[in-house]
Amino acid sequence: QVHLIESGGGLVQPGESLRLSCAASGFTFDNYPMSWYRQSPGKERELVAGISKGGGWTTYADSVKGRFTISRDNSKKTVALQMRNLKQDDTAVYFCNAGSEITINSGDLTFTERHESEYWGQGTQVTVSS
């Protein structure tokens, strides 16, 4: 049975940091690109950050570049999202995803990774408010 369990959400003030974690089980973790998505009320779910299967390539939404860092540990089957300098616009439910397509652009190199199967976590709330 597949599980993606997110943790680390909470209430913080603008400018503060949070680290989200996602623990995976029930599938071959290192065969899947991993991503973090978020959704706030009235808005569509959006890709925040993605990381390749081997962990060597990452992609970020423009709104979080330079503030968020995605990482993965294939030996522990975990993926993390370090969020710094949080803003009120970052308030959302954050979801861990396995398998959805990510596109990596690095100089002249562009490639995509995806898996035919896709899994979602239950989400964790991040609220940024003064």
Stockholm file with secondary structure:
# STOCKHOLM 1.0

chainA/1-130         QVHLIESGGGLVQPGESLRLSCAASGFTFDNYPMSWYRQSPGKERELVAGISKGGGWTTYADSVKGRFTISRDNSKKTVALQMRNLKQDDTAVYFCNAGSEITINSGDLTFTERHESEYWGQGTQVTVSS
#=GR chainA/1-130 SS CCEEEEECCEEECTTCCEEEEEEEESSCGGGSCEEEEEECTTSCCEEEEEECTTSSCEEECGGGTTTEEEEEETTTTEEEEEECSCCGGGCEEEEEEESCCEEEEETTEEEEECCSSCEECCCEEEEECC
#=GC SS_cons         CCEEEEECCEEECTTCCEEEEEEEESSCGGGSCEEEEEECTTSCCEEEEEECTTSSCEEECGGGTTTEEEEEETTTTEEEEEECSCCGGGCEEEEEEESCCEEEEETTEEEEECCSSCEECCCEEEEECC
//
